[in-house]
Amino acid sequence: MSEFSKIISKILKETKSIEESIGILEIEQKRYSGIICPKCGSVENKVTNVRNNEDFKIRRRKCIECGHGWNTEEIISNRRMYKKNEESEENHA
């Protein structure tokens, strides 16, 4: 069982309603996919720049809460897309 599957199972057991489960699952999905701010933990961010290549896509993200900037790299391999979170060394406010 994957780490994300374990998280889903735990959430479904611990929540009282489907609406609560869905809200928590959306946050965990963002956290698991690297779309959560590595500095403050907020899921509120925006894409400020996208660089495309035949094999990958790099998105520059900025946290709405704290202004921290980081990159997510989406690598396309055999029609599957993998995301890699690359935290920047500086704040690009």
PDB file of N, CA, C and O in Angstrom:
ATOM      1  N   MET A   1       0.854  -1.176   0.000  1.00  0.00           N
ATOM      2  CA  MET A   1       0.000   0.000   0.000  1.00  0.00           C
ATOM      3  C   MET A   1       0.898   1.237   0.000  1.00  0.00           C
ATOM      4  O   MET A   1       1.825   1.334   0.803  1.00  0.00           O
ATOM      5  N   SER A   2       0.623   2.174  -0.894  1.00  0.00           N
ATOM      6  CA  SER A   2       1.434   3.386  -0.990  1.00  0.00           C
ATOM      7  C   SER A   2       1.181   4.298   0.210  1.00  0.00           C
ATOM      8  O   SER A   2       0.189   4.145   0.923  1.00  0.00           O
ATOM      9  N   GLU A   3       2.088   5.241   0.420  1.00  0.00           N
ATOM     10  CA  GLU A   3       1.955   6.198   1.518  1.00  0.00           C
ATOM     11  C   GLU A   3       0.656   6.996   1.396  1.00  0.00           C
ATOM     12  O   GLU A   3      -0.040   7.212   2.389  1.00  0.00           O
ATOM     13  N   PHE A   4       0.331   7.432   0.177  1.00  0.00           N
ATOM     14  CA  PHE A   4      -0.902   8.206  -0.029  1.00  0.00           C
ATOM     15  C   PHE A   4      -2.133   7.352   0.251  1.00  0.00           C
ATOM     16  O   PHE A   4      -3.111   7.853   0.806  1.00  0.00           O
ATOM     17  N   SER A   5      -2.108   6.082  -0.118  1.00  0.00           N
ATOM     18  CA  SER A   5      -3.231   5.179   0.164  1.00  0.00           C
ATOM     19  C   SER A   5      -3.434   5.019   1.665  1.00  0.00           C
ATOM     20  O   SER A   5      -4.569   4.949   2.138  1.00  0.00           O
ATOM     21  N   LYS A   6      -2.339   4.961   2.412  1.00  0.00           N
ATOM     22  CA  LYS A   6      -2.432   4.867   3.867  1.00  0.00           C
ATOM     23  C   LYS A   6      -3.068   6.131   4.444  1.00  0.00           C
ATOM     24  O   LYS A   6      -3.882   6.053   5.365  1.00  0.00           O
ATOM     25  N   ILE A   7      -2.702   7.283   3.910  1.00  0.00           N
ATOM     26  CA  ILE A   7      -3.269   8.548   4.370  1.00  0.00           C
ATOM     27  C   ILE A   7      -4.771   8.577   4.095  1.00  0.00           C
ATOM     28  O   ILE A   7      -5.554   8.979   4.955  1.00  0.00           O
ATOM     29  N   ILE A   8      -5.169   8.154   2.905  1.00  0.00           N
ATOM     30  CA  ILE A   8      -6.589   8.133   2.538  1.00  0.00           C
ATOM     31  C   ILE A   8      -7.371   7.224   3.487  1.00  0.00           C
ATOM     32  O   ILE A   8      -8.430   7.612   3.981  1.00  0.00           O
ATOM     33  N   SER A   9      -6.865   6.033   3.743  1.00  0.00           N
ATOM     34  CA  SER A   9      -7.541   5.097   4.634  1.00  0.00           C
ATOM     35  C   SER A   9      -7.700   5.679   6.027  1.00  0.00           C
ATOM     36  O   SER A   9      -8.762   5.551   6.637  1.00  0.00           O
ATOM     37  N   LYS A  10      -6.656   6.318   6.534  1.00  0.00           N
ATOM     38  CA  LYS A  10      -6.701   6.916   7.860  1.00  0.00           C
ATOM     39  C   LYS A  10      -7.744   8.036   7.921  1.00  0.00           C
ATOM     40  O   LYS A  10      -8.519   8.108   8.875  1.00  0.00           O
ATOM     41  N   ILE A  11      -7.765   8.894   6.925  1.00  0.00           N
ATOM     42  CA  ILE A  11      -8.723  10.006   6.894  1.00  0.00           C
ATOM     43  C   ILE A  11     -10.154   9.488   6.863  1.00  0.00           C
ATOM     44  O   ILE A  11     -11.011   9.978   7.598  1.00  0.00           O
ATOM     45  N   LEU A  12     -10.413   8.507   6.021  1.00  0.00           N
ATOM     46  CA  LEU A  12     -11.769   7.974   5.906  1.00  0.00           C
ATOM     47  C   LEU A  12     -12.247   7.336   7.213  1.00  0.00           C
ATOM     48  O   LEU A  12     -13.437   7.378   7.524  1.00  0.00           O
ATOM     49  N   LYS A  13     -11.330   6.750   7.971  1.00  0.00           N
ATOM     50  CA  LYS A  13     -11.693   6.147   9.253  1.00  0.00           C
ATOM     51  C   LYS A  13     -11.963   7.197  10.325  1.00  0.00           C
ATOM     52  O   LYS A  13     -12.818   7.005  11.190  1.00  0.00           O
ATOM     53  N   GLU A  14     -11.224   8.317  10.263  1.00  0.00           N
ATOM     54  CA  GLU A  14     -11.268   9.303  11.343  1.00  0.00           C
ATOM     55  C   GLU A  14     -12.288  10.425  11.143  1.00  0.00           C
ATOM     56  O   GLU A  14     -12.595  11.138  12.098  1.00  0.00           O
ATOM     57  N   THR A  15     -12.811  10.601   9.958  1.00  0.00           N
ATOM     58  CA  THR A  15     -13.743  11.695   9.712  1.00  0.00           C
ATOM     59  C   THR A  15     -15.187  11.237   9.893  1.00  0.00           C
ATOM     60  O   THR A  15     -15.505  10.053   9.774  1.00  0.00           O
ATOM     61  N   LYS A  16     -16.052  12.209  10.183  1.00  0.00           N
ATOM     62  CA  LYS A  16     -17.447  11.901  10.490  1.00  0.00           C
ATOM     63  C   LYS A  16     -18.383  12.070   9.305  1.00  0.00           C
ATOM     64  O   LYS A  16     -19.483  11.518   9.306  1.00  0.00           O
ATOM     65  N   SER A  17     -17.962  12.828   8.287  1.00  0.00           N
ATOM     66  CA  SER A  17     -18.832  13.029   7.126  1.00  0.00           C
ATOM     67  C   SER A  17     -18.006  12.970   5.847  1.00  0.00           C
ATOM     68  O   SER A  17     -16.789  13.150   5.864  1.00  0.00           O
ATOM     69  N   ILE A  18     -18.690  12.716   4.747  1.00  0.00           N
ATOM     70  CA  ILE A  18     -18.005  12.657   3.457  1.00  0.00           C
ATOM     71  C   ILE A  18     -17.462  14.025   3.059  1.00  0.00           C
ATOM     72  O   ILE A  18     -16.408  14.110   2.428  1.00  0.00           O
ATOM     73  N   GLU A  19     -18.168  15.095   3.420  1.00  0.00           N
ATOM     74  CA  GLU A  19     -17.704  16.449   3.103  1.00  0.00           C
ATOM     75  C   GLU A  19     -16.394  16.754   3.824  1.00  0.00           C
ATOM     76  O   GLU A  19     -15.475  17.334   3.246  1.00  0.00           O
ATOM     77  N   GLU A  20     -16.321  16.356   5.092  1.00  0.00           N
ATOM     78  CA  GLU A  20     -15.096  16.551   5.862  1.00  0.00           C
ATOM     79  C   GLU A  20     -13.956  15.740   5.251  1.00  0.00           C
ATOM     80  O   GLU A  20     -12.831  16.227   5.139  1.00  0.00           O
ATOM     81  N   SER A  21     -14.248  14.511   4.860  1.00  0.00           N
ATOM     82  CA  SER A  21     -13.230  13.646   4.244  1.00  0.00           C
ATOM     83  C   SER A  21     -12.709  14.256   2.957  1.00  0.00           C
ATOM     84  O   SER A  21     -11.500  14.273   2.725  1.00  0.00           O
ATOM     85  N   ILE A  22     -13.604  14.757   2.118  1.00  0.00           N
ATOM     86  CA  ILE A  22     -13.201  15.343   0.835  1.00  0.00           C
ATOM     87  C   ILE A  22     -12.305  16.549   1.050  1.00  0.00           C
ATOM     88  O   ILE A  22     -11.286  16.690   0.373  1.00  0.00           O
ATOM     89  N   GLY A  23     -12.669  17.425   1.984  1.00  0.00           N
ATOM     90  CA  GLY A  23     -11.845  18.603   2.262  1.00  0.00           C
ATOM     91  C   GLY A  23     -10.442  18.233   2.708  1.00  0.00           C
ATOM     92  O   GLY A  23      -9.465  18.814   2.237  1.00  0.00           O
ATOM     93  N   ILE A  24     -10.336  17.273   3.610  1.00  0.00           N
ATOM     94  CA  ILE A  24      -9.032  16.844   4.108  1.00  0.00           C
ATOM     95  C   ILE A  24      -8.247  16.146   2.999  1.00  0.00           C
ATOM     96  O   ILE A  24      -7.040  16.349   2.871  1.00  0.00           O
ATOM     97  N   LEU A  25      -8.928  15.324   2.196  1.00  0.00           N
ATOM     98  CA  LEU A  25      -8.254  14.630   1.098  1.00  0.00           C
ATOM     99  C   LEU A  25      -7.690  15.604   0.066  1.00  0.00           C
ATOM    100  O   LEU A  25      -6.610  15.368  -0.476  1.00  0.00           O
ATOM    101  N   GLU A  26      -8.404  16.693  -0.210  1.00  0.00           N
ATOM    102  CA  GLU A  26      -7.894  17.686  -1.158  1.00  0.00           C
ATOM    103  C   GLU A  26      -6.613  18.317  -0.643  1.00  0.00           C
ATOM    104  O   GLU A  26      -5.674  18.524  -1.411  1.00  0.00           O
ATOM    105  N   ILE A  27      -6.562  18.624   0.637  1.00  0.00           N
ATOM    106  CA  ILE A  27      -5.348  19.194   1.219  1.00  0.00           C
ATOM    107  C   ILE A  27      -4.207  18.184   1.184  1.00  0.00           C
ATOM    108  O   ILE A  27      -3.080  18.538   0.837  1.00  0.00           O
ATOM    109  N   GLU A  28      -4.484  16.932   1.537  1.00  0.00           N
ATOM    110  CA  GLU A  28      -3.437  15.906   1.530  1.00  0.00           C
ATOM    111  C   GLU A  28      -2.927  15.638   0.118  1.00  0.00           C
ATOM    112  O   GLU A  28      -1.740  15.375  -0.074  1.00  0.00           O
ATOM    113  N   GLN A  29      -3.817  15.705  -0.869  1.00  0.00           N
ATOM    114  CA  GLN A  29      -3.388  15.506  -2.255  1.00  0.00           C
ATOM    115  C   GLN A  29      -2.414  16.602  -2.659  1.00  0.00           C
ATOM    116  O   GLN A  29      -1.403  16.330  -3.305  1.00  0.00           O
ATOM    117  N   LYS A  30      -2.716  17.846  -2.280  1.00  0.00           N
ATOM    118  CA  LYS A  30      -1.814  18.949  -2.590  1.00  0.00           C
ATOM    119  C   LYS A  30      -0.482  18.774  -1.862  1.00  0.00           C
ATOM    120  O   LYS A  30       0.579  19.021  -2.434  1.00  0.00           O
ATOM    121  N   ARG A  31      -0.541  18.349  -0.607  1.00  0.00           N
ATOM    122  CA  ARG A  31       0.683  18.142   0.160  1.00  0.00           C
ATOM    123  C   ARG A  31       1.527  17.037  -0.474  1.00  0.00           C
ATOM    124  O   ARG A  31       2.742  17.180  -0.613  1.00  0.00           O
ATOM    125  N   TYR A  32       0.883  15.943  -0.857  1.00  0.00           N
ATOM    126  CA  TYR A  32       1.576  14.793  -1.437  1.00  0.00           C
ATOM    127  C   TYR A  32       2.191  15.138  -2.790  1.00  0.00           C
ATOM    128  O   TYR A  32       3.255  14.623  -3.132  1.00  0.00           O
ATOM    129  N   SER A  33       1.537  15.998  -3.557  1.00  0.00           N
ATOM    130  CA  SER A  33       2.024  16.327  -4.897  1.00  0.00           C
ATOM    131  C   SER A  33       2.989  17.513  -4.913  1.00  0.00           C
ATOM    132  O   SER A  33       3.407  17.945  -5.988  1.00  0.00           O
ATOM    133  N   GLY A  34       3.348  18.045  -3.752  1.00  0.00           N
ATOM    134  CA  GLY A  34       4.323  19.126  -3.690  1.00  0.00           C
ATOM    135  C   GLY A  34       3.732  20.501  -3.905  1.00  0.00           C
ATOM    136  O   GLY A  34       4.472  21.459  -4.127  1.00  0.00           O
ATOM    137  N   ILE A  35       2.418  20.624  -3.844  1.00  0.00           N
ATOM    138  CA  ILE A  35       1.782  21.907  -4.098  1.00  0.00           C
ATOM    139  C   ILE A  35       1.476  22.613  -2.781  1.00  0.00           C
ATOM    140  O   ILE A  35       0.684  23.555  -2.749  1.00  0.00           O
ATOM    141  N   ILE A  36       2.087  22.171  -1.723  1.00  0.00           N
ATOM    142  CA  ILE A  36       1.941  22.831  -0.432  1.00  0.00           C
ATOM    143  C   ILE A  36       3.223  23.612  -0.162  1.00  0.00           C
ATOM    144  O   ILE A  36       4.314  23.147  -0.493  1.00  0.00           O
ATOM    145  N   CYS A  37       3.099  24.783   0.432  1.00  0.00           N
ATOM    146  CA  CYS A  37       4.270  25.619   0.680  1.00  0.00           C
ATOM    147  C   CYS A  37       5.245  24.894   1.613  1.00  0.00           C
ATOM    148  O   CYS A  37       4.868  24.502   2.717  1.00  0.00           O
ATOM    149  N   PRO A  38       6.491  24.716   1.174  1.00  0.00           N
ATOM    150  CA  PRO A  38       7.462  24.027   2.028  1.00  0.00           C
ATOM    151  C   PRO A  38       7.898  24.859   3.232  1.00  0.00           C
ATOM    152  O   PRO A  38       8.504  24.328   4.163  1.00  0.00           O
ATOM    153  N   LYS A  39       7.596  26.155   3.221  1.00  0.00           N
ATOM    154  CA  LYS A  39       8.005  27.022   4.333  1.00  0.00           C
ATOM    155  C   LYS A  39       6.936  27.107   5.417  1.00  0.00           C
ATOM    156  O   LYS A  39       7.235  26.905   6.594  1.00  0.00           O
ATOM    157  N   CYS A  40       5.675  27.407   5.031  1.00  0.00           N
ATOM    158  CA  CYS A  40       4.632  27.629   6.050  1.00  0.00           C
ATOM    159  C   CYS A  40       3.547  26.554   6.060  1.00  0.00           C
ATOM    160  O   CYS A  40       2.740  26.514   6.989  1.00  0.00           O
ATOM    161  N   GLY A  41       3.506  25.679   5.048  1.00  0.00           N
ATOM    162  CA  GLY A  41       2.521  24.605   5.014  1.00  0.00           C
ATOM    163  C   GLY A  41       1.182  24.978   4.406  1.00  0.00           C
ATOM    164  O   GLY A  41       0.262  24.159   4.403  1.00  0.00           O
ATOM    165  N   SER A  42       1.050  26.192   3.890  1.00  0.00           N
ATOM    166  CA  SER A  42      -0.209  26.625   3.294  1.00  0.00           C
ATOM    167  C   SER A  42      -0.437  25.922   1.952  1.00  0.00           C
ATOM    168  O   SER A  42       0.514  25.629   1.228  1.00  0.00           O
ATOM    169  N   VAL A  43      -1.696  25.658   1.632  1.00  0.00           N
ATOM    170  CA  VAL A  43      -2.033  25.082   0.319  1.00  0.00           C
ATOM    171  C   VAL A  43      -2.466  26.172  -0.651  1.00  0.00           C
ATOM    172  O   VAL A  43      -2.780  25.885  -1.806  1.00  0.00           O
ATOM    173  N   GLU A  44      -2.485  27.415  -0.193  1.00  0.00           N
ATOM    174  CA  GLU A  44      -2.882  28.535  -1.044  1.00  0.00           C
ATOM    175  C   GLU A  44      -1.652  29.091  -1.751  1.00  0.00           C
ATOM    176  O   GLU A  44      -0.821  29.752  -1.129  1.00  0.00           O
ATOM    177  N   ASN A  45      -1.534  28.823  -3.047  1.00  0.00           N
ATOM    178  CA  ASN A  45      -0.409  29.336  -3.826  1.00  0.00           C
ATOM    179  C   ASN A  45      -0.853  29.572  -5.254  1.00  0.00           C
ATOM    180  O   ASN A  45      -1.928  29.141  -5.670  1.00  0.00           O
ATOM    181  N   LYS A  46       0.003  30.273  -6.004  1.00  0.00           N
ATOM    182  CA  LYS A  46      -0.310  30.520  -7.407  1.00  0.00           C
ATOM    183  C   LYS A  46       0.916  30.231  -8.253  1.00  0.00           C
ATOM    184  O   LYS A  46       2.050  30.318  -7.783  1.00  0.00           O
ATOM    185  N   VAL A  47       0.673  29.888  -9.497  1.00  0.00           N
ATOM    186  CA  VAL A  47       1.749  29.653 -10.454  1.00  0.00           C
ATOM    187  C   VAL A  47       2.108  30.991 -11.075  1.00  0.00           C
ATOM    188  O   VAL A  47       1.244  31.677 -11.622  1.00  0.00           O
ATOM    189  N   THR A  48       3.385  31.368 -10.992  1.00  0.00           N
ATOM    190  CA  THR A  48       3.819  32.656 -11.528  1.00  0.00           C
ATOM    191  C   THR A  48       4.567  32.532 -12.846  1.00  0.00           C
ATOM    192  O   THR A  48       4.719  33.517 -13.570  1.00  0.00           O
ATOM    193  N   ASN A  49       5.039  31.318 -13.165  1.00  0.00           N
ATOM    194  CA  ASN A  49       5.788  31.120 -14.400  1.00  0.00           C
ATOM    195  C   ASN A  49       5.766  29.632 -14.747  1.00  0.00           C
ATOM    196  O   ASN A  49       5.804  28.780 -13.860  1.00  0.00           O
ATOM    197  N   VAL A  50       5.705  29.332 -16.035  1.00  0.00           N
ATOM    198  CA  VAL A  50       5.754  27.942 -16.501  1.00  0.00           C
ATOM    199  C   VAL A  50       6.769  27.852 -17.626  1.00  0.00           C
ATOM    200  O   VAL A  50       6.735  28.638 -18.572  1.00  0.00           O
ATOM    201  N   ARG A  51       7.673  26.886 -17.515  1.00  0.00           N
ATOM    202  CA  ARG A  51       8.631  26.608 -18.585  1.00  0.00           C
ATOM    203  C   ARG A  51       8.367  25.205 -19.106  1.00  0.00           C
ATOM    204  O   ARG A  51       8.383  24.234 -18.349  1.00  0.00           O
ATOM    205  N   ASN A  52       8.124  25.111 -20.405  1.00  0.00           N
ATOM    206  CA  ASN A  52       7.803  23.828 -21.029  1.00  0.00           C
ATOM    207  C   ASN A  52       8.982  23.295 -21.816  1.00  0.00           C
ATOM    208  O   ASN A  52       9.762  24.050 -22.397  1.00  0.00           O
ATOM    209  N   ASN A  53       9.090  21.996 -21.820  1.00  0.00           N
ATOM    210  CA  ASN A  53      10.072  21.279 -22.601  1.00  0.00           C
ATOM    211  C   ASN A  53       9.368  20.012 -23.077  1.00  0.00           C
ATOM    212  O   ASN A  53       8.303  19.667 -22.564  1.00  0.00           O
ATOM    213  N   GLU A  54       9.938  19.330 -24.032  1.00  0.00           N
ATOM    214  CA  GLU A  54       9.330  18.104 -24.528  1.00  0.00           C
ATOM    215  C   GLU A  54       9.212  17.039 -23.444  1.00  0.00           C
ATOM    216  O   GLU A  54       8.269  16.248 -23.451  1.00  0.00           O
ATOM    217  N   ASP A  55      10.162  17.014 -22.514  1.00  0.00           N
ATOM    218  CA  ASP A  55      10.199  15.978 -21.490  1.00  0.00           C
ATOM    219  C   ASP A  55       9.720  16.417 -20.108  1.00  0.00           C
ATOM    220  O   ASP A  55       9.433  15.569 -19.262  1.00  0.00           O
ATOM    221  N   PHE A  56       9.630  17.718 -19.865  1.00  0.00           N
ATOM    222  CA  PHE A  56       9.229  18.165 -18.541  1.00  0.00           C
ATOM    223  C   PHE A  56       8.615  19.561 -18.571  1.00  0.00           C
ATOM    224  O   PHE A  56       8.706  20.282 -19.564  1.00  0.00           O
ATOM    225  N   LYS A  57       7.993  19.915 -17.459  1.00  0.00           N
ATOM    226  CA  LYS A  57       7.383  21.225 -17.285  1.00  0.00           C
ATOM    227  C   LYS A  57       7.788  21.711 -15.894  1.00  0.00           C
ATOM    228  O   LYS A  57       7.635  20.983 -14.914  1.00  0.00           O
ATOM    229  N   ILE A  58       8.299  22.926 -15.805  1.00  0.00           N
ATOM    230  CA  ILE A  58       8.673  23.503 -14.516  1.00  0.00           C
ATOM    231  C   ILE A  58       7.726  24.657 -14.216  1.00  0.00           C
ATOM    232  O   ILE A  58       7.573  25.582 -15.014  1.00  0.00           O
ATOM    233  N   ARG A  59       7.096  24.582 -13.050  1.00  0.00           N
ATOM    234  CA  ARG A  59       6.182  25.643 -12.625  1.00  0.00           C
ATOM    235  C   ARG A  59       6.802  26.372 -11.442  1.00  0.00           C
ATOM    236  O   ARG A  59       7.218  25.754 -10.462  1.00  0.00           O
ATOM    237  N   ARG A  60       6.857  27.686 -11.548  1.00  0.00           N
ATOM    238  CA  ARG A  60       7.299  28.526 -10.439  1.00  0.00           C
ATOM    239  C   ARG A  60       6.061  28.867  -9.623  1.00  0.00           C
ATOM    240  O   ARG A  60       5.094  29.408 -10.161  1.00  0.00           O
ATOM    241  N   ARG A  61       6.080  28.558  -8.339  1.00  0.00           N
ATOM    242  CA  ARG A  61       4.932  28.789  -7.473  1.00  0.00           C
ATOM    243  C   ARG A  61       5.279  29.820  -6.406  1.00  0.00           C
ATOM    244  O   ARG A  61       6.434  29.954  -6.001  1.00  0.00           O
ATOM    245  N   LYS A  62       4.255  30.546  -5.958  1.00  0.00           N
ATOM    246  CA  LYS A  62       4.427  31.534  -4.898  1.00  0.00           C
ATOM    247  C   LYS A  62       3.305  31.362  -3.889  1.00  0.00           C
ATOM    248  O   LYS A  62       2.132  31.310  -4.261  1.00  0.00           O
ATOM    249  N   CYS A  63       3.662  31.273  -2.606  1.00  0.00           N
ATOM    250  CA  CYS A  63       2.698  31.105  -1.537  1.00  0.00           C
ATOM    251  C   CYS A  63       1.936  32.411  -1.324  1.00  0.00           C
ATOM    252  O   CYS A  63       2.532  33.484  -1.230  1.00  0.00           O
ATOM    253  N   ILE A  64       0.620  32.303  -1.251  1.00  0.00           N
ATOM    254  CA  ILE A  64      -0.224  33.468  -0.999  1.00  0.00           C
ATOM    255  C   ILE A  64      -0.040  33.950   0.449  1.00  0.00           C
ATOM    256  O   ILE A  64      -0.075  35.152   0.712  1.00  0.00           O
ATOM    257  N   GLU A  65       0.153  33.022   1.375  1.00  0.00           N
ATOM    258  CA  GLU A  65       0.245  33.345   2.793  1.00  0.00           C
ATOM    259  C   GLU A  65       1.558  34.031   3.169  1.00  0.00           C
ATOM    260  O   GLU A  65       1.544  35.093   3.792  1.00  0.00           O
ATOM    261  N   CYS A  66       2.702  33.430   2.792  1.00  0.00           N
ATOM    262  CA  CYS A  66       3.996  33.949   3.269  1.00  0.00           C
ATOM    263  C   CYS A  66       4.880  34.528   2.169  1.00  0.00           C
ATOM    264  O   CYS A  66       5.900  35.146   2.475  1.00  0.00           O
ATOM    265  N   GLY A  67       4.521  34.347   0.898  1.00  0.00           N
ATOM    266  CA  GLY A  67       5.298  34.901  -0.204  1.00  0.00           C
ATOM    267  C   GLY A  67       6.487  34.060  -0.637  1.00  0.00           C
ATOM    268  O   GLY A  67       7.231  34.456  -1.534  1.00  0.00           O
ATOM    269  N   HIS A  68       6.674  32.902  -0.010  1.00  0.00           N
ATOM    270  CA  HIS A  68       7.799  32.014  -0.354  1.00  0.00           C
ATOM    271  C   HIS A  68       7.628  31.476  -1.775  1.00  0.00           C
ATOM    272  O   HIS A  68       6.511  31.168  -2.191  1.00  0.00           O
ATOM    273  N   GLY A  69       8.722  31.363  -2.514  1.00  0.00           N
ATOM    274  CA  GLY A  69       8.678  30.834  -3.878  1.00  0.00           C
ATOM    275  C   GLY A  69       9.396  29.502  -3.985  1.00  0.00           C
ATOM    276  O   GLY A  69      10.412  29.289  -3.324  1.00  0.00           O
ATOM    277  N   TRP A  70       8.878  28.602  -4.811  1.00  0.00           N
ATOM    278  CA  TRP A  70       9.521  27.320  -5.062  1.00  0.00           C
ATOM    279  C   TRP A  70       9.095  26.807  -6.426  1.00  0.00           C
ATOM    280  O   TRP A  70       8.136  27.304  -7.016  1.00  0.00           O
ATOM    281  N   ASN A  71       9.814  25.807  -6.924  1.00  0.00           N
ATOM    282  CA  ASN A  71       9.522  25.202  -8.223  1.00  0.00           C
ATOM    283  C   ASN A  71       8.941  23.813  -8.036  1.00  0.00           C
ATOM    284  O   ASN A  71       9.332  23.081  -7.127  1.00  0.00           O
ATOM    285  N   THR A  72       8.004  23.456  -8.903  1.00  0.00           N
ATOM    286  CA  THR A  72       7.603  22.060  -9.030  1.00  0.00           C
ATOM    287  C   THR A  72       7.974  21.643 -10.439  1.00  0.00           C
ATOM    288  O   THR A  72       7.768  22.389 -11.396  1.00  0.00           O
ATOM    289  N   GLU A  73       8.520  20.454 -10.555  1.00  0.00           N
ATOM    290  CA  GLU A  73       8.969  19.933 -11.841  1.00  0.00           C
ATOM    291  C   GLU A  73       8.126  18.716 -12.185  1.00  0.00           C
ATOM    292  O   GLU A  73       8.083  17.748 -11.425  1.00  0.00           O
ATOM    293  N   GLU A  74       7.464  18.766 -13.317  1.00  0.00           N
ATOM    294  CA  GLU A  74       6.645  17.657 -13.786  1.00  0.00           C
ATOM    295  C   GLU A  74       7.402  16.967 -14.906  1.00  0.00           C
ATOM    296  O   GLU A  74       7.628  17.546 -15.968  1.00  0.00           O
ATOM    297  N   ILE A  75       7.787  15.736 -14.660  1.00  0.00           N
ATOM    298  CA  ILE A  75       8.564  14.978 -15.631  1.00  0.00           C
ATOM    299  C   ILE A  75       7.646  13.972 -16.310  1.00  0.00           C
ATOM    300  O   ILE A  75       6.953  13.203 -15.643  1.00  0.00           O
ATOM    301  N   ILE A  76       7.645  13.982 -17.635  1.00  0.00           N
ATOM    302  CA  ILE A  76       6.819  13.065 -18.405  1.00  0.00           C
ATOM    303  C   ILE A  76       7.700  11.905 -18.861  1.00  0.00           C
ATOM    304  O   ILE A  76       8.694  12.098 -19.561  1.00  0.00           O
ATOM    305  N   SER A  77       7.315  10.703 -18.452  1.00  0.00           N
ATOM    306  CA  SER A  77       8.095   9.524 -18.778  1.00  0.00           C
ATOM    307  C   SER A  77       7.143   8.399 -19.159  1.00  0.00           C
ATOM    308  O   SER A  77       6.338   7.960 -18.338  1.00  0.00           O
ATOM    309  N   ASN A  78       7.231   7.934 -20.393  1.00  0.00           N
ATOM    310  CA  ASN A  78       6.361   6.856 -20.878  1.00  0.00           C
ATOM    311  C   ASN A  78       4.885   7.145 -20.600  1.00  0.00           C
ATOM    312  O   ASN A  78       4.142   6.284 -20.128  1.00  0.00           O
ATOM    313  N   ARG A  79       4.483   8.382 -20.907  1.00  0.00           N
ATOM    314  CA  ARG A  79       3.103   8.850 -20.769  1.00  0.00           C
ATOM    315  C   ARG A  79       2.633   8.976 -19.327  1.00  0.00           C
ATOM    316  O   ARG A  79       1.440   9.156 -19.081  1.00  0.00           O
ATOM    317  N   ARG A  80       3.543   8.885 -18.380  1.00  0.00           N
ATOM    318  CA  ARG A  80       3.207   9.119 -16.988  1.00  0.00           C
ATOM    319  C   ARG A  80       3.872  10.413 -16.559  1.00  0.00           C
ATOM    320  O   ARG A  80       4.977  10.730 -16.997  1.00  0.00           O
ATOM    321  N   MET A  81       3.201  11.147 -15.713  1.00  0.00           N
ATOM    322  CA  MET A  81       3.755  12.408 -15.266  1.00  0.00           C
ATOM    323  C   MET A  81       4.125  12.280 -13.786  1.00  0.00           C
ATOM    324  O   MET A  81       3.320  11.837 -12.967  1.00  0.00           O
ATOM    325  N   TYR A  82       5.350  12.675 -13.463  1.00  0.00           N
ATOM    326  CA  TYR A  82       5.834  12.646 -12.092  1.00  0.00           C
ATOM    327  C   TYR A  82       6.122  14.073 -11.654  1.00  0.00           C
ATOM    328  O   TYR A  82       6.637  14.873 -12.435  1.00  0.00           O
ATOM    329  N   LYS A  83       5.793  14.393 -10.412  1.00  0.00           N
ATOM    330  CA  LYS A  83       6.055  15.729  -9.905  1.00  0.00           C
ATOM    331  C   LYS A  83       7.182  15.672  -8.896  1.00  0.00           C
ATOM    332  O   LYS A  83       7.260  14.756  -8.078  1.00  0.00           O
ATOM    333  N   LYS A  84       8.046  16.654  -8.965  1.00  0.00           N
ATOM    334  CA  LYS A  84       9.164  16.760  -8.048  1.00  0.00           C
ATOM    335  C   LYS A  84       9.141  18.165  -7.475  1.00  0.00           C
ATOM    336  O   LYS A  84       9.073  19.138  -8.226  1.00  0.00           O
ATOM    337  N   ASN A  85       9.196  18.283  -6.187  1.00  0.00           N
ATOM    338  CA  ASN A  85       9.172  19.580  -5.522  1.00  0.00           C
ATOM    339  C   ASN A  85      10.605  20.049  -5.313  1.00  0.00           C
ATOM    340  O   ASN A  85      11.405  19.355  -4.686  1.00  0.00           O
ATOM    341  N   GLU A  86      10.927  21.216  -5.833  1.00  0.00           N
ATOM    342  CA  GLU A  86      12.255  21.784  -5.657  1.00  0.00           C
ATOM    343  C   GLU A  86      12.118  23.098  -4.909  1.00  0.00           C
ATOM    344  O   GLU A  86      11.724  24.112  -5.485  1.00  0.00           O
ATOM    345  N   GLU A  87      12.443  23.077  -3.630  1.00  0.00           N
ATOM    346  CA  GLU A  87      12.361  24.292  -2.844  1.00  0.00           C
ATOM    347  C   GLU A  87      13.506  25.217  -3.226  1.00  0.00           C
ATOM    348  O   GLU A  87      14.652  24.789  -3.362  1.00  0.00           O
ATOM    349  N   SER A  88      13.177  26.486  -3.395  1.00  0.00           N
ATOM    350  CA  SER A  88      14.213  27.445  -3.765  1.00  0.00           C
ATOM    351  C   SER A  88      15.013  27.847  -2.541  1.00  0.00           C
ATOM    352  O   SER A  88      14.572  27.671  -1.405  1.00  0.00           O
ATOM    353  N   GLU A  89      16.177  28.380  -2.785  1.00  0.00           N
ATOM    354  CA  GLU A  89      17.046  28.802  -1.691  1.00  0.00           C
ATOM    355  C   GLU A  89      16.728  30.219  -1.256  1.00  0.00           C
ATOM    356  O   GLU A  89      17.154  30.646  -0.183  1.00  0.00           O
ATOM    357  N   GLU A  90      15.990  30.952  -2.065  1.00  0.00           N
ATOM    358  CA  GLU A  90      15.683  32.334  -1.707  1.00  0.00           C
ATOM    359  C   GLU A  90      14.204  32.618  -1.913  1.00  0.00           C
ATOM    360  O   GLU A  90      13.510  31.877  -2.610  1.00  0.00           O
ATOM    361  N   ASN A  91      13.738  33.671  -1.317  1.00  0.00           N
ATOM    362  CA  ASN A  91      12.346  34.064  -1.424  1.00  0.00           C
ATOM    363  C   ASN A  91      12.207  35.016  -2.614  1.00  0.00           C
ATOM    364  O   ASN A  91      12.805  36.092  -2.621  1.00  0.00           O
ATOM    365  N   HIS A  92      11.424  34.626  -3.614  1.00  0.00           N
ATOM    366  CA  HIS A  92      11.204  35.463  -4.795  1.00  0.00           C
ATOM    367  C   HIS A  92       9.892  36.208  -4.635  1.00  0.00           C
ATOM    368  O   HIS A  92       8.921  35.895  -5.324  1.00  0.00           O
ATOM    369  N   ALA A  93       9.842  37.168  -3.757  1.00  0.00           N
ATOM    370  CA  ALA A  93       8.599  37.900  -3.483  1.00  0.00           C
ATOM    371  C   ALA A  93       8.244  38.860  -4.581  1.00  0.00           C
ATOM    372  O   ALA A  93       7.226  39.548  -4.495  1.00  0.00           O
TER     373      ALA A  93
END
